[in-house]
């Protein structure tokens, strides 16, 4: 259940980030947000040794941070590749 919540938090965070930051490639960023949230959740789960079950602040913060990190990196790489093609 925790992975589904991370995916949901990641998708919502990435979608909001694409709107507020004006990214054109929304679908790619939302996919990156979901992946970032899951990776961050799994990393924290392995580091702490605890399963983050259910909806809590720790799961929310970790998934949002992982999502934002990967969305910003992905969006910047996409923008750089578009600028090189011109």
BABA-374373 format. One record per atom (N, C-alpha, C, O): residue number from 1; residue in three letters; chain; atom name; x, y, z. Coordinates in Angstrom, 3 decimals, padded with zeros to 6 digits. Atoms other than C-alpha are relative to their C-alpha. Last residue first. Example, Ala and Ser with C-alpha at 12.3 -4.5 7.8 and 13.67 -1.06 7.14 Angstrom:
<pts>
<2 "Ser" "A" "N" <-000.820 -001.190 -000.060>>;
<2 "Ser" "A" "CA" <013.670 -001.060 007.140>>;
<2 "Ser" "A" "C" <-000.770 001.090 000.730>>;
<2 "Ser" "A" "O" <-000.261 002.198 000.899>>;
<1 "Ala" "A" "N" <000.890 -001.190 000.000>>;
<1 "Ala" "A" "CA" <012.300 -004.500 007.800>>;
<1 "Ala" "A" "C" <000.900 001.200 000.000>>;
<1 "Ala" "A" "O" <001.936 001.181 000.665>>;
</pts>
This chain:
<pts>
<86 "Unk" "A" "N" <000.266 -001.256 000.732>>;
<86 "Unk" "A" "CA" <017.962 024.645 -032.201>>;
<86 "Unk" "A" "C" <001.238 000.573 -000.576>>;
<86 "Unk" "A" "O" <001.192 001.622 -001.219>>;
<85 "Unk" "A" "N" <000.532 000.327 001.318>>;
<85 "Unk" "A" "CA" <018.557 021.011 -031.238>>;
<85 "Unk" "A" "C" <-000.247 001.250 -000.837>>;
<85 "Unk" "A" "O" <-000.361 001.153 -002.058>>;
<84 "Unk" "A" "N" <-001.075 000.475 000.874>>;
<84 "Unk" "A" "CA" <020.827 022.001 -028.386>>;
<84 "Unk" "A" "C" <-000.484 -000.267 -001.409>>;
<84 "Unk" "A" "O" <000.270 -000.116 -002.371>>;
<83 "Unk" "A" "N" <-000.833 -001.136 000.344>>;
<83 "Unk" "A" "CA" <018.069 024.067 -026.742>>;
<83 "Unk" "A" "C" <001.143 -000.399 -000.923>>;
<83 "Unk" "A" "O" <001.535 000.390 -001.782>>;
<82 "Unk" "A" "N" <000.744 -000.827 000.957>>;
<82 "Unk" "A" "CA" <015.635 021.149 -026.863>>;
<82 "Unk" "A" "C" <000.834 001.202 -000.446>>;
<82 "Unk" "A" "O" <000.777 001.595 -001.611>>;
<81 "Unk" "A" "N" <-000.008 000.726 001.277>>;
<81 "Unk" "A" "CA" <018.210 018.851 -025.236>>;
<81 "Unk" "A" "C" <-000.765 000.778 -001.072>>;
<81 "Unk" "A" "O" <-000.393 000.749 -002.246>>;
<80 "Unk" "A" "N" <-001.332 -000.070 000.607>>;
<80 "Unk" "A" "CA" <018.851 021.412 -022.521>>;
<80 "Unk" "A" "C" <000.036 -000.713 -001.332>>;
<80 "Unk" "A" "O" <000.686 -000.245 -002.266>>;
<79 "Unk" "A" "N" <-000.206 -001.358 000.516>>;
<79 "Unk" "A" "CA" <015.130 021.789 -021.815>>;
<79 "Unk" "A" "C" <001.354 000.137 -000.683>>;
<79 "Unk" "A" "O" <001.456 000.770 -001.734>>;
<78 "Unk" "A" "N" <000.861 -000.154 001.172>>;
<78 "Unk" "A" "CA" <014.678 018.016 -021.511>>;
<78 "Unk" "A" "C" <000.200 001.378 -000.623>>;
<78 "Unk" "A" "O" <000.311 001.499 -001.843>>;
<77 "Unk" "A" "N" <-000.605 000.774 001.083>>;
<77 "Unk" "A" "CA" <017.665 017.752 -019.168>>;
<77 "Unk" "A" "C" <-000.813 000.115 -001.284>>;
<77 "Unk" "A" "O" <-000.242 000.208 -002.370>>;
<76 "Unk" "A" "N" <-001.182 -000.723 000.454>>;
<76 "Unk" "A" "CA" <016.280 020.591 -017.046>>;
<76 "Unk" "A" "C" <000.710 -000.744 -001.118>>;
<76 "Unk" "A" "O" <001.197 -000.116 -002.058>>;
<75 "Unk" "A" "N" <000.438 -001.168 000.763>>;
<75 "Unk" "A" "CA" <012.874 018.920 -016.889>>;
<75 "Unk" "A" "C" <001.191 000.801 -000.514>>;
<75 "Unk" "A" "O" <001.167 001.283 -001.647>>;
<74 "Unk" "A" "N" <000.532 000.432 001.291>>;
<74 "Unk" "A" "CA" <014.400 015.603 -015.848>>;
<74 "Unk" "A" "C" <-000.395 001.193 -000.857>>;
<74 "Unk" "A" "O" <-000.067 001.239 -002.043>>;
<73 "Unk" "A" "N" <-001.117 000.527 000.798>>;
<73 "Unk" "A" "CA" <016.521 017.125 -013.068>>;
<73 "Unk" "A" "C" <-000.479 -000.384 -001.396>>;
<73 "Unk" "A" "O" <000.165 -000.034 -002.385>>;
<72 "Unk" "A" "N" <-000.857 -001.135 000.358>>;
<72 "Unk" "A" "CA" <013.624 019.206 -011.762>>;
<72 "Unk" "A" "C" <001.163 -000.454 -000.863>>;
<72 "Unk" "A" "O" <001.494 000.203 -001.850>>;
<71 "Unk" "A" "N" <000.709 -000.842 000.968>>;
<71 "Unk" "A" "CA" <011.235 016.253 -011.891>>;
<71 "Unk" "A" "C" <000.876 001.161 -000.447>>;
<71 "Unk" "A" "O" <000.951 001.456 -001.640>>;
<70 "Unk" "A" "N" <-000.075 000.624 001.315>>;
<70 "Unk" "A" "CA" <013.743 013.921 -010.198>>;
<70 "Unk" "A" "C" <-000.729 000.809 -001.068>>;
<70 "Unk" "A" "O" <-000.303 000.808 -002.223>>;
<69 "Unk" "A" "N" <-001.386 000.115 000.428>>;
<69 "Unk" "A" "CA" <014.260 016.221 -007.235>>;
<69 "Unk" "A" "C" <000.087 -000.573 -001.411>>;
<69 "Unk" "A" "O" <000.767 -000.012 -002.270>>;
<68 "Unk" "A" "N" <-000.482 -001.310 000.445>>;
<68 "Unk" "A" "CA" <010.612 017.140 -006.959>>;
<68 "Unk" "A" "C" <001.430 -000.059 -000.521>>;
<68 "Unk" "A" "O" <001.757 000.572 -001.526>>;
<67 "Unk" "A" "N" <000.707 -000.385 001.219>>;
<67 "Unk" "A" "CA" <009.513 013.507 -006.827>>;
<67 "Unk" "A" "C" <000.523 001.324 -000.549>>;
<67 "Unk" "A" "O" <000.834 001.431 -001.735>>;
<66 "Unk" "A" "N" <-000.528 000.815 001.092>>;
<66 "Unk" "A" "CA" <012.123 012.495 -004.296>>;
<66 "Unk" "A" "C" <-000.620 000.362 -001.331>>;
<66 "Unk" "A" "O" <000.061 000.398 -002.356>>;
<65 "Unk" "A" "N" <-001.393 -000.399 000.239>>;
<65 "Unk" "A" "CA" <011.191 015.398 -002.023>>;
<65 "Unk" "A" "C" <000.614 -000.790 -001.158>>;
<65 "Unk" "A" "O" <001.274 -000.210 -002.021>>;
<64 "Unk" "A" "N" <000.017 -001.318 000.644>>;
<64 "Unk" "A" "CA" <007.453 014.749 -002.398>>;
<64 "Unk" "A" "C" <001.428 000.454 -000.313>>;
<64 "Unk" "A" "O" <001.685 000.986 -001.393>>;
<63 "Unk" "A" "N" <000.437 000.171 001.381>>;
<63 "Unk" "A" "CA" <007.904 011.042 -001.657>>;
<63 "Unk" "A" "C" <-000.038 001.327 -000.749>>;
<63 "Unk" "A" "O" <000.298 001.371 -001.932>>;
<62 "Unk" "A" "N" <-000.990 000.750 000.765>>;
<62 "Unk" "A" "CA" <010.012 011.657 001.438>>;
<62 "Unk" "A" "C" <-000.418 -000.123 -001.463>>;
<62 "Unk" "A" "O" <000.405 000.076 -002.357>>;
<61 "Unk" "A" "N" <-001.203 -000.828 000.185>>;
<61 "Unk" "A" "CA" <007.756 014.387 002.828>>;
<61 "Unk" "A" "C" <001.032 -000.706 -000.869>>;
<61 "Unk" "A" "O" <001.613 -000.088 -001.760>>;
<60 "Unk" "A" "N" <000.316 -001.143 000.850>>;
<60 "Unk" "A" "CA" <004.541 012.405 002.296>>;
<60 "Unk" "A" "C" <001.242 000.827 -000.303>>;
<60 "Unk" "A" "O" <001.495 001.164 -001.459>>;
<59 "Unk" "A" "N" <000.178 000.508 001.362>>;
<59 "Unk" "A" "CA" <005.932 009.185 003.700>>;
<59 "Unk" "A" "C" <-000.266 001.139 -000.970>>;
<59 "Unk" "A" "O" <000.265 001.155 -002.081>>;
<58 "Unk" "A" "N" <-001.316 000.449 000.466>>;
<58 "Unk" "A" "CA" <007.173 011.022 006.802>>;
<58 "Unk" "A" "C" <-000.074 -000.511 -001.435>>;
<58 "Unk" "A" "O" <000.770 -000.157 -002.259>>;
<57 "Unk" "A" "N" <-000.802 -001.134 000.451>>;
<57 "Unk" "A" "CA" <003.908 012.894 007.239>>;
<57 "Unk" "A" "C" <001.349 -000.424 -000.561>>;
<57 "Unk" "A" "O" <001.832 000.165 -001.529>>;
<56 "Unk" "A" "N" <-000.584 -000.756 -001.110>>;
<56 "Unk" "A" "CA" <001.776 009.768 007.395>>;
<56 "Unk" "A" "C" <000.901 001.089 -000.567>>;
<56 "Unk" "A" "O" <001.197 001.104 -001.761>>;
<55 "Unk" "A" "N" <-000.149 -001.413 000.284>>;
<55 "Unk" "A" "CA" <-000.592 007.816 005.150>>;
<55 "Unk" "A" "C" <000.545 000.705 001.241>>;
<55 "Unk" "A" "O" <-000.134 000.803 002.263>>;
<54 "Unk" "A" "N" <001.090 -000.940 -000.162>>;
<54 "Unk" "A" "CA" <-000.178 004.125 005.508>>;
<54 "Unk" "A" "C" <000.377 001.431 -000.321>>;
<54 "Unk" "A" "O" <001.481 001.732 -000.775>>;
<53 "Unk" "A" "N" <001.348 000.399 000.376>>;
<53 "Unk" "A" "CA" <002.804 001.915 006.048>>;
<53 "Unk" "A" "C" <-000.982 001.136 000.221>>;
<53 "Unk" "A" "O" <-000.903 001.866 001.209>>;
<52 "Unk" "A" "N" <000.813 -001.205 -000.170>>;
<52 "Unk" "A" "CA" <006.325 003.270 006.079>>;
<52 "Unk" "A" "C" <-001.416 -000.293 -000.481>>;
<52 "Unk" "A" "O" <-001.798 000.086 -001.588>>;
<51 "Unk" "A" "N" <000.986 -000.126 001.061>>;
<51 "Unk" "A" "CA" <008.130 -000.027 006.575>>;
<51 "Unk" "A" "C" <-000.865 001.214 000.293>>;
<51 "Unk" "A" "O" <-001.410 001.342 001.389>>;
<50 "Unk" "A" "N" <001.407 000.034 -000.388>>;
<50 "Unk" "A" "CA" <011.095 000.427 008.828>>;
<50 "Unk" "A" "C" <-000.869 000.104 -001.243>>;
<50 "Unk" "A" "O" <-000.529 000.786 -002.210>>;
<49 "Unk" "A" "N" <000.352 001.361 -000.367>>;
<49 "Unk" "A" "CA" <014.747 -000.431 008.217>>;
<49 "Unk" "A" "C" <-001.451 -000.156 000.420>>;
<49 "Unk" "A" "O" <-001.847 -001.211 000.916>>;
<48 "Unk" "A" "N" <000.541 000.012 -001.356>>;
<48 "Unk" "A" "CA" <015.642 003.254 008.307>>;
<48 "Unk" "A" "C" <-000.352 -001.403 000.475>>;
<48 "Unk" "A" "O" <-000.449 -001.645 001.678>>;
<47 "Unk" "A" "N" <-000.903 -000.687 -000.929>>;
<47 "Unk" "A" "CA" <017.984 003.186 005.327>>;
<47 "Unk" "A" "C" <-000.498 -000.078 001.446>>;
<47 "Unk" "A" "O" <000.288 -000.277 002.373>>;
<46 "Unk" "A" "N" <-001.178 000.843 -000.212>>;
<46 "Unk" "A" "CA" <016.028 000.517 003.392>>;
<46 "Unk" "A" "C" <000.982 000.648 000.980>>;
<46 "Unk" "A" "O" <001.674 -000.061 001.712>>;
<45 "Unk" "A" "N" <000.423 001.233 -000.657>>;
<45 "Unk" "A" "CA" <012.730 002.329 003.856>>;
<45 "Unk" "A" "C" <001.195 -000.905 000.268>>;
<45 "Unk" "A" "O" <001.274 -001.538 001.322>>;
<44 "Unk" "A" "N" <000.202 -000.301 -001.416>>;
<44 "Unk" "A" "CA" <014.342 005.655 003.069>>;
<44 "Unk" "A" "C" <-000.433 -001.238 000.778>>;
<44 "Unk" "A" "O" <-000.081 -001.404 001.945>>;
<43 "Unk" "A" "N" <-001.302 -000.319 -000.598>>;
<43 "Unk" "A" "CA" <015.677 004.290 -000.211>>;
<43 "Unk" "A" "C" <-000.144 000.282 001.495>>;
<43 "Unk" "A" "O" <000.645 -000.214 002.299>>;
<42 "Unk" "A" "N" <-000.732 001.254 -000.185>>;
<42 "Unk" "A" "CA" <012.358 002.638 -001.084>>;
<42 "Unk" "A" "C" <001.359 000.239 000.656>>;
<42 "Unk" "A" "O" <001.801 -000.551 001.490>>;
<41 "Unk" "A" "N" <000.667 000.793 -001.028>>;
<41 "Unk" "A" "CA" <010.479 005.870 -000.493>>;
<41 "Unk" "A" "C" <000.719 -001.305 000.285>>;
<41 "Unk" "A" "O" <000.884 -001.694 001.441>>;
<40 "Unk" "A" "N" <-000.279 -000.636 -001.288>>;
<40 "Unk" "A" "CA" <012.995 007.916 -002.462>>;
<40 "Unk" "A" "C" <-000.639 -000.788 001.141>>;
<40 "Unk" "A" "O" <-000.024 -000.966 002.193>>;
<39 "Unk" "A" "N" <-001.413 000.226 -000.332>>;
<39 "Unk" "A" "CA" <012.845 005.470 -005.372>>;
<39 "Unk" "A" "C" <000.362 000.605 001.352>>;
<39 "Unk" "A" "O" <001.077 -000.014 002.140>>;
<38 "Unk" "A" "N" <-000.163 001.411 -000.369>>;
<38 "Unk" "A" "CA" <009.041 005.468 -005.312>>;
<38 "Unk" "A" "C" <001.441 -000.298 000.383>>;
<38 "Unk" "A" "O" <001.693 -000.993 001.367>>;
<37 "Unk" "A" "N" <000.660 000.226 -001.283>>;
<37 "Unk" "A" "CA" <008.832 009.253 -005.234>>;
<37 "Unk" "A" "C" <000.183 -001.435 000.469>>;
<37 "Unk" "A" "O" <000.445 -001.681 001.646>>;
<36 "Unk" "A" "N" <-000.774 -000.620 -001.074>>;
<36 "Unk" "A" "CA" <011.405 009.654 -007.979>>;
<36 "Unk" "A" "C" <-000.592 -000.240 001.369>>;
<36 "Unk" "A" "O" <000.136 -000.482 002.332>>;
<35 "Unk" "A" "N" <-001.215 000.799 -000.191>>;
<35 "Unk" "A" "CA" <009.636 007.152 -010.247>>;
<35 "Unk" "A" "C" <000.844 000.561 001.138>>;
<35 "Unk" "A" "O" <001.356 -000.199 001.961>>;
<34 "Unk" "A" "N" <000.429 001.276 -000.575>>;
<34 "Unk" "A" "CA" <006.288 008.899 -009.775>>;
<34 "Unk" "A" "C" <001.217 -000.869 000.297>>;
<34 "Unk" "A" "O" <001.321 -001.456 001.374>>;
<33 "Unk" "A" "N" <000.418 -000.234 -001.377>>;
<33 "Unk" "A" "CA" <007.862 012.291 -010.355>>;
<33 "Unk" "A" "C" <-000.426 -001.271 000.709>>;
<33 "Unk" "A" "O" <-000.103 -001.477 001.879>>;
<32 "Unk" "A" "N" <-001.225 -000.154 -000.791>>;
<32 "Unk" "A" "CA" <009.684 011.091 -013.471>>;
<32 "Unk" "A" "C" <-000.339 000.228 001.469>>;
<32 "Unk" "A" "O" <000.365 -000.265 002.350>>;
<31 "Unk" "A" "N" <-000.602 001.343 -000.088>>;
<31 "Unk" "A" "CA" <006.368 009.860 -014.891>>;
<31 "Unk" "A" "C" <001.278 000.046 000.835>>;
<31 "Unk" "A" "O" <001.520 -000.841 001.654>>;
<30 "Unk" "A" "N" <000.833 000.742 -000.946>>;
<30 "Unk" "A" "CA" <004.811 013.232 -014.032>>;
<30 "Unk" "A" "C" <000.535 -001.421 000.155>>;
<30 "Unk" "A" "O" <000.566 -001.957 001.263>>;
<29 "Unk" "A" "N" <-000.299 -000.445 -001.365>>;
<29 "Unk" "A" "CA" <007.728 014.999 -015.701>>;
<29 "Unk" "A" "C" <-000.839 -000.736 001.036>>;
<29 "Unk" "A" "O" <-000.345 -001.039 002.122>>;
<28 "Unk" "A" "N" <-001.329 000.490 -000.368>>;
<28 "Unk" "A" "CA" <007.428 012.981 -018.886>>;
<28 "Unk" "A" "C" <000.349 000.389 001.427>>;
<28 "Unk" "A" "O" <000.938 -000.406 002.159>>;
<27 "Unk" "A" "N" <000.090 001.446 -000.179>>;
<27 "Unk" "A" "CA" <003.679 013.612 -019.037>>;
<27 "Unk" "A" "C" <001.347 -000.589 000.410>>;
<27 "Unk" "A" "O" <001.405 -001.446 001.291>>;
<26 "Unk" "A" "N" <000.662 000.385 -001.250>>;
<26 "Unk" "A" "CA" <004.061 017.335 -018.399>>;
<26 "Unk" "A" "C" <-000.011 -001.503 000.222>>;
<26 "Unk" "A" "O" <000.237 -001.961 001.337>>;
<25 "Unk" "A" "N" <000.070 001.465 000.084>>;
<25 "Unk" "A" "CA" <006.611 018.120 -021.096>>;
<25 "Unk" "A" "C" <-000.596 -000.572 001.283>>;
<25 "Unk" "A" "O" <000.113 -001.157 002.102>>;
<24 "Unk" "A" "N" <000.872 000.410 001.096>>;
<24 "Unk" "A" "CA" <005.922 021.860 -021.406>>;
<24 "Unk" "A" "C" <-000.218 -001.513 -000.038>>;
<24 "Unk" "A" "O" <-001.278 -001.973 -000.462>>;
<23 "Unk" "A" "N" <-000.605 001.033 000.843>>;
<23 "Unk" "A" "CA" <007.317 022.908 -018.043>>;
<23 "Unk" "A" "C" <-001.005 -000.446 -001.055>>;
<23 "Unk" "A" "O" <-002.191 -000.610 -000.768>>;
<22 "Unk" "A" "N" <000.199 -000.240 001.418>>;
<22 "Unk" "A" "CA" <005.873 026.166 -016.742>>;
<22 "Unk" "A" "C" <000.672 -001.010 -000.915>>;
<22 "Unk" "A" "O" <001.037 -000.673 -002.041>>;
<21 "Unk" "A" "N" <-001.297 -000.345 000.590>>;
<21 "Unk" "A" "CA" <007.302 026.018 -013.219>>;
<21 "Unk" "A" "C" <-000.084 000.176 -001.512>>;
<21 "Unk" "A" "O" <000.905 000.558 -002.138>>;
<20 "Unk" "A" "N" <-000.565 -001.202 -000.612>>;
<20 "Unk" "A" "CA" <003.904 026.203 -011.503>>;
<20 "Unk" "A" "C" <001.319 000.425 -000.636>>;
<20 "Unk" "A" "O" <001.625 001.616 -000.682>>;
<19 "Unk" "A" "N" <000.870 -001.165 000.212>>;
<19 "Unk" "A" "CA" <002.169 023.798 -013.877>>;
<19 "Unk" "A" "C" <000.659 001.268 000.543>>;
<19 "Unk" "A" "O" <000.701 002.290 -000.143>>;
<18 "Unk" "A" "N" <-000.019 -000.335 001.424>>;
<18 "Unk" "A" "CA" <004.989 021.271 -014.089>>;
<18 "Unk" "A" "C" <-000.853 001.221 -000.296>>;
<18 "Unk" "A" "O" <-000.518 002.022 -001.168>>;
<17 "Unk" "A" "N" <-001.282 -000.613 000.356>>;
<17 "Unk" "A" "CA" <005.473 021.379 -010.321>>;
<17 "Unk" "A" "C" <000.046 000.386 -001.472>>;
<17 "Unk" "A" "O" <000.583 001.440 -001.814>>;
<16 "Unk" "A" "N" <000.002 -001.378 -000.511>>;
<16 "Unk" "A" "CA" <001.772 020.749 -009.653>>;
<16 "Unk" "A" "C" <001.291 000.718 -000.384>>;
<16 "Unk" "A" "O" <001.263 001.896 -000.741>>;
<15 "Unk" "A" "N" <000.986 -000.743 000.785>>;
<15 "Unk" "A" "CA" <001.830 017.685 -011.912>>;
<15 "Unk" "A" "C" <-000.052 001.461 000.439>>;
<15 "Unk" "A" "O" <-000.087 002.365 -000.396>>;
<14 "Unk" "A" "N" <-000.581 -000.279 001.316>>;
<14 "Unk" "A" "CA" <005.049 016.456 -010.323>>;
<14 "Unk" "A" "C" <-000.960 000.808 -000.864>>;
<14 "Unk" "A" "O" <-000.537 001.718 -001.578>>;
<13 "Unk" "A" "N" <-001.078 -000.978 -000.160>>;
<13 "Unk" "A" "CA" <003.636 016.767 -006.813>>;
<13 "Unk" "A" "C" <000.590 000.386 -001.345>>;
<13 "Unk" "A" "O" <000.822 001.567 -001.606>>;
<12 "Unk" "A" "N" <000.610 -001.288 -000.337>>;
<12 "Unk" "A" "CA" <000.401 015.005 -007.749>>;
<12 "Unk" "A" "C" <001.067 001.085 000.105>>;
<12 "Unk" "A" "O" <000.892 002.184 -000.422>>;
<11 "Unk" "A" "N" <000.733 -000.488 001.169>>;
<11 "Unk" "A" "CA" <002.223 012.175 -009.511>>;
<11 "Unk" "A" "C" <-000.610 001.374 000.258>>;
<11 "Unk" "A" "O" <-000.534 002.263 -000.590>>;
<10 "Unk" "A" "N" <-000.949 -000.399 001.041>>;
<10 "Unk" "A" "CA" <004.745 011.731 -006.710>>;
<10 "Unk" "A" "C" <-000.688 000.571 -001.216>>;
<10 "Unk" "A" "O" <-000.230 001.565 -001.780>>;
<9 "Unk" "A" "N" <-000.636 -001.244 -000.429>>;
<9 "Unk" "A" "CA" <002.083 011.707 -003.987>>;
<9 "Unk" "A" "C" <000.951 000.518 -001.074>>;
<9 "Unk" "A" "O" <000.989 001.718 -001.344>>;
<8 "Unk" "A" "N" <001.016 -001.039 000.032>>;
<8 "Unk" "A" "CA" <000.106 009.073 -005.917>>;
<8 "Unk" "A" "C" <000.582 001.353 000.395>>;
<8 "Unk" "A" "O" <000.351 002.351 -000.287>>;
<7 "Unk" "A" "N" <000.273 -000.288 001.405>>;
<7 "Unk" "A" "CA" <003.179 006.948 -006.569>>;
<7 "Unk" "A" "C" <-001.028 001.125 -000.140>>;
<7 "Unk" "A" "O" <-000.880 002.008 -000.986>>;
<6 "Unk" "A" "N" <-001.155 -000.739 000.513>>;
<6 "Unk" "A" "CA" <004.225 007.196 -002.931>>;
<6 "Unk" "A" "C" <-000.227 000.392 -001.457>>;
<6 "Unk" "A" "O" <000.086 001.511 -001.864>>;
<5 "Unk" "A" "N" <000.079 -001.362 -000.525>>;
<5 "Unk" "A" "CA" <000.692 006.184 -001.888>>;
<5 "Unk" "A" "C" <001.165 000.851 -000.489>>;
<5 "Unk" "A" "O" <000.977 002.020 -000.827>>;
<4 "Unk" "A" "N" <001.089 -000.684 000.712>>;
<4 "Unk" "A" "CA" <000.799 003.181 -004.199>>;
<4 "Unk" "A" "C" <-000.163 001.436 000.485>>;
<4 "Unk" "A" "O" <-000.408 002.342 -000.312>>;
<3 "Unk" "A" "N" <-000.512 -000.341 001.334>>;
<3 "Unk" "A" "CA" <004.209 002.195 -002.821>>;
<3 "Unk" "A" "C" <-001.075 000.718 -000.807>>;
<3 "Unk" "A" "O" <-000.768 001.646 -001.554>>;
<2 "Unk" "A" "N" <-000.837 -001.188 -000.093>>;
<2 "Unk" "A" "CA" <002.856 002.389 000.745>>;
<2 "Unk" "A" "C" <000.541 000.411 -001.371>>;
<2 "Unk" "A" "O" <000.682 001.605 -001.636>>;
<1 "Unk" "A" "N" <000.814 -001.193 000.000>>;
<1 "Unk" "A" "CA" <000.000 000.000 000.000>>;
<1 "Unk" "A" "C" <000.859 001.260 000.000>>;
<1 "Unk" "A" "O" <000.475 002.273 -000.584>>;
</pts>
